[in-house]
């Protein structure tokens, strides 16, 4: 009996979610700010320059101490 009541409540909750989604179909508003995905924010993020490991000169890489200590 309790399983049947839980099943009916779950069915009613599912139908309520579907009904509210159908009633609010054309009125979507995002909770995120509108300028979050604007083109300006994207270009600012792209313009940041991070040096790669390939940009080091051979002189810098040869002078690096790889042994980890002084001998």
Secondary structure by P-SEA (a helix, b strand, c coil): caaaaaaaaaaaaaaaaaaaaaaaccccccccccccccaaaaaaaaabbbbccccccaaaaaacccccccc
